[in-house]
Amino acid sequence: MSSGSTLGNPAKRIAAYAAVDKHVTPDVRVLGVGTGSTVVYAVERLAEMRLEGRLHPDLVCVPTSFQSNELIAAAGLRTADMNELPPVLDPEQGCYASIDVTIDGADEVDAELNVIKGGGAAHLREKVVAAASRKLVIIGDHTKDAQVLGEKWDKGVPVEVVPMAWRSIKNQLECLTPVSRARAASATEPAAAMFEFRSPVAELRQAVRKAGPVVTDNGNFVLDVRVGRIFDPLAVEQAIKMIPGVIEV
């Protein structure tokens, strides 16, 4: 791992190192590794811990993207595919969890610990890995904190969609309204707004160093949907996921 990464963002590096030190203990055998700039620092710390002999000797890491797979390999750590992991019943959660801990970052975190993810276009795989984990650790410094989602992060909610219908999905996303009668407290009371804008604005995410759109590791496109501040994250997620062709929010 290059020591140059430690010069980029001191606060992010400190947060990532602290999270890894606290949660990646020697008994962790399967570790999920997220995607993004914060994860670079987390894997950097894992590489140091491997050299210090502080990791489980049989530790395997489950990457969530091409980026994290390459970071893990460069750190001298082993990777594993999700389908290679045996199902393990977690008695505390009452369900199967094949991954001990997953370390990941977020684009924004609100006061209720809801998060916006997908700035790195890997949120589908990140959520799959997180759902199979006994513990999910989201790393973030003070720049990620907000009272409500959308307060600081103004790039929109990342939505992974099937390429063959991206324009139709974009149009349907922009037809969403901030209020719904289904969300009213009663038949006579007005419904609370899910988000701030009167109409969402959805844009197809474009690649930076190639012509055309960003293509995810799953071969899909990403629409960034700007809705302003988000007052009910669960309702917004559900409304978007109801649109056919939407894969993940």
C-alpha beads as a LAMMPS data file, in Angstrom:
LAMMPS data file: protein, C-alpha beads

249 atoms
248 bonds

1 atom types
1 bond types

-500.0 500.0 xlo xhi
-500.0 500.0 ylo yhi
-500.0 500.0 zlo zhi

Masses

1 110.0

Atoms # bond

1 1 1 0.000 0.000 0.000
2 1 1 1.262 3.462 -0.849
3 1 1 1.913 5.742 2.079
4 1 1 0.837 8.639 -0.132
5 1 1 -2.816 7.931 0.677
6 1 1 -2.239 8.995 4.251
7 1 1 -1.737 12.592 3.093
8 1 1 -5.119 12.982 1.402
9 1 1 -7.641 13.457 4.191
10 1 1 -6.350 13.252 7.789
11 1 1 -9.819 13.186 9.408
12 1 1 -11.031 10.406 7.132
13 1 1 -7.838 8.428 7.733
14 1 1 -8.141 8.765 11.514
15 1 1 -11.781 7.606 11.410
16 1 1 -10.943 4.632 9.192
17 1 1 -7.986 3.537 11.314
18 1 1 -10.035 3.812 14.517
19 1 1 -12.881 1.739 13.057
20 1 1 -10.555 -1.016 11.866
21 1 1 -8.646 -1.102 15.162
22 1 1 -11.870 -1.433 17.145
23 1 1 -13.895 -3.826 15.018
24 1 1 -11.444 -6.007 13.073
25 1 1 -10.270 -8.149 15.966
26 1 1 -8.169 -11.342 15.679
27 1 1 -11.320 -13.498 15.848
28 1 1 -12.791 -11.977 12.661
29 1 1 -12.441 -14.600 9.935
30 1 1 -14.643 -13.137 7.179
31 1 1 -14.524 -9.400 6.517
32 1 1 -16.671 -7.457 4.080
33 1 1 -14.863 -4.557 2.428
34 1 1 -16.835 -1.655 0.998
35 1 1 -15.958 0.774 -1.768
36 1 1 -14.802 4.378 -1.891
37 1 1 -12.158 6.768 -0.648
38 1 1 -12.692 5.918 3.028
39 1 1 -12.145 2.223 2.363
40 1 1 -8.712 3.013 0.915
41 1 1 -7.595 4.069 4.398
42 1 1 -9.315 1.083 6.030
43 1 1 -7.479 -1.395 3.804
44 1 1 -4.249 0.503 4.365
45 1 1 -4.683 -0.161 8.072
46 1 1 -5.526 -3.814 7.434
47 1 1 -2.259 -4.179 5.522
48 1 1 -0.351 -2.831 8.518
49 1 1 -2.193 -5.157 10.893
50 1 1 -1.411 -8.146 8.673
51 1 1 2.300 -7.361 8.880
52 1 1 1.991 -6.962 12.657
53 1 1 0.287 -10.371 12.960
54 1 1 -2.892 -8.843 14.397
55 1 1 -5.343 -10.451 11.971
56 1 1 -6.792 -13.958 11.964
57 1 1 -4.361 -16.168 9.992
58 1 1 -7.215 -17.465 7.814
59 1 1 -8.905 -14.095 7.274
60 1 1 -10.697 -13.713 3.944
61 1 1 -12.157 -10.466 2.615
62 1 1 -15.316 -10.114 0.544
63 1 1 -14.961 -7.199 -1.899
64 1 1 -17.900 -5.094 -3.059
65 1 1 -16.339 -3.795 -6.267
66 1 1 -13.383 -4.074 -8.616
67 1 1 -11.753 -1.250 -6.636
68 1 1 -11.979 -3.007 -3.283
69 1 1 -10.876 -6.305 -4.822
70 1 1 -7.710 -4.625 -6.101
71 1 1 -7.083 -2.893 -2.764
72 1 1 -7.418 -6.180 -0.889
73 1 1 -5.036 -7.953 -3.258
74 1 1 -2.482 -5.131 -3.019
75 1 1 -2.628 -5.403 0.773
76 1 1 -1.633 -9.065 0.583
77 1 1 -5.017 -10.275 1.837
78 1 1 -7.160 -13.115 0.499
79 1 1 -10.478 -12.514 -1.233
80 1 1 -13.590 -14.662 -1.263
81 1 1 -16.734 -14.650 -3.366
82 1 1 -20.093 -14.376 -1.602
83 1 1 -21.172 -17.734 -3.009
84 1 1 -18.111 -19.432 -1.510
85 1 1 -19.130 -18.581 2.051
86 1 1 -21.022 -21.207 4.055
87 1 1 -24.272 -20.017 5.661
88 1 1 -23.890 -19.499 9.401
89 1 1 -26.911 -19.014 11.627
90 1 1 -26.595 -15.921 13.794
91 1 1 -28.524 -16.705 17.021
92 1 1 -28.796 -13.029 17.961
93 1 1 -30.399 -11.977 14.674
94 1 1 -32.196 -15.252 14.033
95 1 1 -30.998 -15.372 10.426
96 1 1 -28.028 -16.446 8.365
97 1 1 -24.959 -14.207 8.322
98 1 1 -21.859 -15.453 6.528
99 1 1 -19.704 -12.367 7.174
100 1 1 -18.437 -11.407 10.620
101 1 1 -17.914 -7.678 10.035
102 1 1 -18.257 -5.336 7.074
103 1 1 -16.349 -2.051 6.918
104 1 1 -17.703 0.615 4.578
105 1 1 -18.118 4.354 4.128
106 1 1 -21.078 6.588 3.310
107 1 1 -21.769 9.788 1.423
108 1 1 -23.909 11.207 4.238
109 1 1 -25.258 10.055 7.625
110 1 1 -28.257 11.633 9.353
111 1 1 -29.172 11.922 13.036
112 1 1 -31.097 8.612 12.878
113 1 1 -28.092 6.818 11.302
114 1 1 -29.753 6.575 7.895
115 1 1 -27.159 6.827 5.141
116 1 1 -26.819 7.758 1.496
117 1 1 -24.555 5.363 -0.377
118 1 1 -23.629 4.913 -3.995
119 1 1 -21.233 7.743 -4.738
120 1 1 -18.854 5.030 -5.913
121 1 1 -21.604 3.271 -7.914
122 1 1 -21.223 0.090 -5.857
123 1 1 -24.195 0.312 -3.473
124 1 1 -25.949 -2.808 -4.807
125 1 1 -23.038 -5.069 -3.881
126 1 1 -22.360 -3.062 -0.723
127 1 1 -25.916 -3.646 0.504
128 1 1 -25.795 -7.345 -0.385
129 1 1 -22.600 -7.790 1.617
130 1 1 -23.932 -5.679 4.495
131 1 1 -27.119 -7.769 4.678
132 1 1 -25.027 -10.927 5.058
133 1 1 -22.985 -9.471 7.929
134 1 1 -23.333 -9.840 11.679
135 1 1 -21.984 -6.323 12.136
136 1 1 -21.909 -3.357 9.755
137 1 1 -19.461 -0.544 10.510
138 1 1 -19.987 2.692 8.578
139 1 1 -16.973 4.996 8.705
140 1 1 -17.452 8.731 8.444
141 1 1 -15.820 11.908 9.671
142 1 1 -17.549 15.170 10.622
143 1 1 -18.070 16.142 6.980
144 1 1 -20.590 13.304 6.574
145 1 1 -22.801 14.298 9.515
146 1 1 -26.203 15.885 8.862
147 1 1 -29.488 16.284 10.702
148 1 1 -31.376 14.996 7.654
149 1 1 -30.144 13.352 4.475
150 1 1 -29.627 15.772 1.617
151 1 1 -28.594 18.579 3.937
152 1 1 -24.949 18.455 2.809
153 1 1 -24.899 15.835 0.071
154 1 1 -26.357 17.618 -2.971
155 1 1 -25.430 15.110 -5.685
156 1 1 -28.659 13.166 -5.273
157 1 1 -29.735 9.671 -4.301
158 1 1 -27.846 7.103 -6.413
159 1 1 -30.219 4.660 -8.106
160 1 1 -28.883 1.640 -10.009
161 1 1 -31.097 0.839 -13.007
162 1 1 -31.239 -1.527 -15.970
163 1 1 -29.658 0.142 -19.018
164 1 1 -32.422 -0.813 -21.472
165 1 1 -34.969 1.357 -19.640
166 1 1 -32.919 4.114 -18.023
167 1 1 -34.731 6.950 -19.811
168 1 1 -38.177 5.603 -18.917
169 1 1 -37.078 5.135 -15.301
170 1 1 -35.685 8.678 -15.278
171 1 1 -39.049 10.036 -16.404
172 1 1 -40.912 8.051 -13.747
173 1 1 -38.508 9.207 -11.039
174 1 1 -39.125 12.819 -12.014
175 1 1 -42.878 12.213 -11.686
176 1 1 -42.587 11.293 -8.003
177 1 1 -44.305 13.743 -5.673
178 1 1 -43.105 14.651 -2.178
179 1 1 -46.456 13.785 -0.582
180 1 1 -48.773 10.821 -0.780
181 1 1 -52.235 10.231 0.694
182 1 1 -50.967 6.854 1.877
183 1 1 -48.647 8.709 4.260
184 1 1 -51.328 10.878 5.849
185 1 1 -51.890 10.400 9.576
186 1 1 -55.649 10.286 8.918
187 1 1 -58.136 10.968 6.147
188 1 1 -58.448 14.587 7.255
189 1 1 -54.818 15.401 8.042
190 1 1 -52.348 16.417 5.333
191 1 1 -49.642 13.952 4.420
192 1 1 -46.113 14.731 5.522
193 1 1 -43.568 15.388 2.797
194 1 1 -41.049 12.660 2.008
195 1 1 -38.577 15.112 0.501
196 1 1 -38.059 18.819 -0.104
197 1 1 -38.291 19.409 -3.869
198 1 1 -41.651 19.656 -5.626
199 1 1 -40.273 17.445 -8.399
200 1 1 -37.124 15.295 -8.383
201 1 1 -34.353 15.860 -10.917
202 1 1 -32.737 12.653 -12.206
203 1 1 -29.507 12.614 -14.200
204 1 1 -27.667 9.739 -15.827
205 1 1 -24.234 9.605 -14.209
206 1 1 -21.500 10.189 -16.762
207 1 1 -18.032 8.658 -16.670
208 1 1 -15.087 10.976 -16.075
209 1 1 -12.356 9.474 -18.255
210 1 1 -14.458 7.744 -20.912
211 1 1 -17.252 8.851 -23.200
212 1 1 -20.665 7.751 -22.017
213 1 1 -22.305 6.754 -18.749
214 1 1 -20.855 5.112 -15.674
215 1 1 -21.337 1.343 -15.851
216 1 1 -21.469 -0.511 -12.533
217 1 1 -19.662 -3.775 -11.815
218 1 1 -23.034 -5.412 -12.495
219 1 1 -23.317 -3.884 -15.979
220 1 1 -25.984 -1.350 -15.014
221 1 1 -26.384 2.446 -15.140
222 1 1 -26.734 4.900 -12.251
223 1 1 -29.254 7.731 -12.044
224 1 1 -28.521 10.428 -9.466
225 1 1 -31.862 11.691 -8.191
226 1 1 -31.868 15.084 -6.493
227 1 1 -34.815 15.608 -4.164
228 1 1 -33.403 18.144 -1.706
229 1 1 -33.586 17.292 1.965
230 1 1 -35.049 13.871 2.732
231 1 1 -37.533 13.841 5.605
232 1 1 -38.543 10.164 5.396
233 1 1 -35.697 8.032 3.985
234 1 1 -37.624 4.750 4.168
235 1 1 -40.601 6.173 2.262
236 1 1 -38.312 7.625 -0.409
237 1 1 -36.503 4.303 -0.791
238 1 1 -39.784 2.413 -1.089
239 1 1 -41.234 4.865 -3.620
240 1 1 -38.169 4.605 -5.845
241 1 1 -37.951 0.816 -5.586
242 1 1 -41.568 0.482 -6.738
243 1 1 -40.523 1.657 -10.212
244 1 1 -39.873 -1.357 -12.483
245 1 1 -36.280 -1.432 -13.653
246 1 1 -34.867 0.047 -10.468
247 1 1 -32.373 -2.443 -9.056
248 1 1 -31.120 -0.749 -5.886
249 1 1 -31.288 2.580 -4.050

Bonds

1 1 1 2
2 1 2 3
3 1 3 4
4 1 4 5
5 1 5 6
6 1 6 7
7 1 7 8
8 1 8 9
9 1 9 10
10 1 10 11
11 1 11 12
12 1 12 13
13 1 13 14
14 1 14 15
15 1 15 16
16 1 16 17
17 1 17 18
18 1 18 19
19 1 19 20
20 1 20 21
21 1 21 22
22 1 22 23
23 1 23 24
24 1 24 25
25 1 25 26
26 1 26 27
27 1 27 28
28 1 28 29
29 1 29 30
30 1 30 31
31 1 31 32
32 1 32 33
33 1 33 34
34 1 34 35
35 1 35 36
36 1 36 37
37 1 37 38
38 1 38 39
39 1 39 40
40 1 40 41
41 1 41 42
42 1 42 43
43 1 43 44
44 1 44 45
45 1 45 46
46 1 46 47
47 1 47 48
48 1 48 49
49 1 49 50
50 1 50 51
51 1 51 52
52 1 52 53
53 1 53 54
54 1 54 55
55 1 55 56
56 1 56 57
57 1 57 58
58 1 58 59
59 1 59 60
60 1 60 61
61 1 61 62
62 1 62 63
63 1 63 64
64 1 64 65
65 1 65 66
66 1 66 67
67 1 67 68
68 1 68 69
69 1 69 70
70 1 70 71
71 1 71 72
72 1 72 73
73 1 73 74
74 1 74 75
75 1 75 76
76 1 76 77
77 1 77 78
78 1 78 79
79 1 79 80
80 1 80 81
81 1 81 82
82 1 82 83
83 1 83 84
84 1 84 85
85 1 85 86
86 1 86 87
87 1 87 88
88 1 88 89
89 1 89 90
90 1 90 91
91 1 91 92
92 1 92 93
93 1 93 94
94 1 94 95
95 1 95 96
96 1 96 97
97 1 97 98
98 1 98 99
99 1 99 100
100 1 100 101
101 1 101 102
102 1 102 103
103 1 103 104
104 1 104 105
105 1 105 106
106 1 106 107
107 1 107 108
108 1 108 109
109 1 109 110
110 1 110 111
111 1 111 112
112 1 112 113
113 1 113 114
114 1 114 115
115 1 115 116
116 1 116 117
117 1 117 118
118 1 118 119
119 1 119 120
120 1 120 121
121 1 121 122
122 1 122 123
123 1 123 124
124 1 124 125
125 1 125 126
126 1 126 127
127 1 127 128
128 1 128 129
129 1 129 130
130 1 130 131
131 1 131 132
132 1 132 133
133 1 133 134
134 1 134 135
135 1 135 136
136 1 136 137
137 1 137 138
138 1 138 139
139 1 139 140
140 1 140 141
141 1 141 142
142 1 142 143
143 1 143 144
144 1 144 145
145 1 145 146
146 1 146 147
147 1 147 148
148 1 148 149
149 1 149 150
150 1 150 151
151 1 151 152
152 1 152 153
153 1 153 154
154 1 154 155
155 1 155 156
156 1 156 157
157 1 157 158
158 1 158 159
159 1 159 160
160 1 160 161
161 1 161 162
162 1 162 163
163 1 163 164
164 1 164 165
165 1 165 166
166 1 166 167
167 1 167 168
168 1 168 169
169 1 169 170
170 1 170 171
171 1 171 172
172 1 172 173
173 1 173 174
174 1 174 175
175 1 175 176
176 1 176 177
177 1 177 178
178 1 178 179
179 1 179 180
180 1 180 181
181 1 181 182
182 1 182 183
183 1 183 184
184 1 184 185
185 1 185 186
186 1 186 187
187 1 187 188
188 1 188 189
189 1 189 190
190 1 190 191
191 1 191 192
192 1 192 193
193 1 193 194
194 1 194 195
195 1 195 196
196 1 196 197
197 1 197 198
198 1 198 199
199 1 199 200
200 1 200 201
201 1 201 202
202 1 202 203
203 1 203 204
204 1 204 205
205 1 205 206
206 1 206 207
207 1 207 208
208 1 208 209
209 1 209 210
210 1 210 211
211 1 211 212
212 1 212 213
213 1 213 214
214 1 214 215
215 1 215 216
216 1 216 217
217 1 217 218
218 1 218 219
219 1 219 220
220 1 220 221
221 1 221 222
222 1 222 223
223 1 223 224
224 1 224 225
225 1 225 226
226 1 226 227
227 1 227 228
228 1 228 229
229 1 229 230
230 1 230 231
231 1 231 232
232 1 232 233
233 1 233 234
234 1 234 235
235 1 235 236
236 1 236 237
237 1 237 238
238 1 238 239
239 1 239 240
240 1 240 241
241 1 241 242
242 1 242 243
243 1 243 244
244 1 244 245
245 1 245 246
246 1 246 247
247 1 247 248
248 1 248 249
